[in-house]
Amino acid sequence: MYSGKADLDQRSQLDRFLTYETFYIGLGFVTLCALMFVPIWNAVALLNSANYVFWFGRYTPLVIITVLVCIVFLYIVVMSLYAQHARDSKPHTGHSVRNEQTIFLVGTIFATLLGFCMMMLAMPLVRDTTRLGNELSYRCSVDGEARQLFEYSYVLHNIRAHPLCANKDSVEHCRGYDDAPPYTDFLKTIESDYSCTGFCHQVNPSAFLEIEEKTTFLSNKTKRSTSPGLLQVDDTAAASQAVAGPGTRKALFSSTQFRASCDS
């Protein structure tokens, strides 16, 4: 007798759980997660991209992931409050607010919120990529991070072009080289990932005169700095040919020859 009553109570609880409300709320949760899967996947890909992180940092992808996860948790909280506190009927009217229309309305609101957030989060990405594209195309030796990277690439190719360094496996083994994160790390990464060497190779040779001879550019400090560092420019003509000259170029961090430049 007691066993039959317990089975009946369990079945009653299961029936209360497996209602149209549970189905539609779960369907809304799955739909939101499906809509967020691709943006979160892309944000994680940006975080793992050394190229993106060097130019833009990790802030925007982290914001995207945080906002999307918060929307999911907010949906769970709202629907939990709805299931616990929504009345079966309004006083004096007899109309129930616990119905499919209310659940669909909440789901539509969250889908709209998701679309609005994605649109707002896309704006800084579009702005930053457009700015960087213009900087790399027209002002890579003039200002910004591109200018800094150009200077480091220039000096490294100057060292690489020296007869005592040309036959070594990597510029890292050459006299005068010193690590200067994040610039040297980034140049090494893009050489390996994109099979290219050199940066801002389309610069007019007269632009190299702006880099004063016997001036140092690389620093052994890990922070970015615009102040002079530790590597010395000894052969301007050789460096100019290594960075901007025609034909193949010897890679900085391997013995491979590349034709492509990393800013093209």
RATA-V912836 format. One record per backbone hydrogen bond with DSSP energy under -1.0 kcal/mol. NH is the residue of the N-H (numbers start at 1). CO is the residue of the C=O. If there is no record, write none. Layout:
nh = <NH:NH>
co = <CO:CO>
This chain:
nh = <5:6:7:8:9:10:11:12:13:14:15:16:17:18:19:23:24:25:26:27:28:29:30:31:32:33:34:35:36:37:40:41:42:43:44:45:46:47:48:49:53:54:55:56:57:62:63:64:65:66:67:68:69:70:71:72:73:74:75:76:77:78:79:80:81:82:83:84:85:86:90:93:94:99:103:104:105:106:107:108:109:110:111:112:113:114:115:116:117:118:119:120:121:122:126:127:128:129:130:131:132:133:134:135:136:137:138:139:142:143:148:149:150:151:152:153:154:155:156:157:158:159:160:161:162:165:166:168:171:173:174:177:183:184:186:187:188:189:190:191:192:193:194:197:203:207:208:209:210:211:214:215:230:239:240:241:242:243:244:245:249:251:258:262:264>
co = <1:2:3:4:5:6:7:8:9:10:11:12:13:14:17:19:20:21:22:23:24:25:26:27:28:29:30:31:32:33:36:37:38:39:40:41:42:43:44:46:49:50:51:52:53:58:59:60:61:62:63:64:65:66:67:68:69:70:71:72:73:74:75:76:77:78:79:80:81:82:95:90:90:97:99:100:101:102:103:104:105:106:107:108:109:110:111:112:113:114:115:116:117:118:122:123:124:125:126:127:128:129:130:131:132:133:134:135:139:139:144:145:146:147:148:149:150:151:152:153:154:155:156:157:159:162:162:165:252:170:171:174:180:180:182:183:184:185:186:187:188:189:190:260:200:204:205:206:207:208:233:212:218:235:236:237:238:239:240:241:258:256:249:198:261>
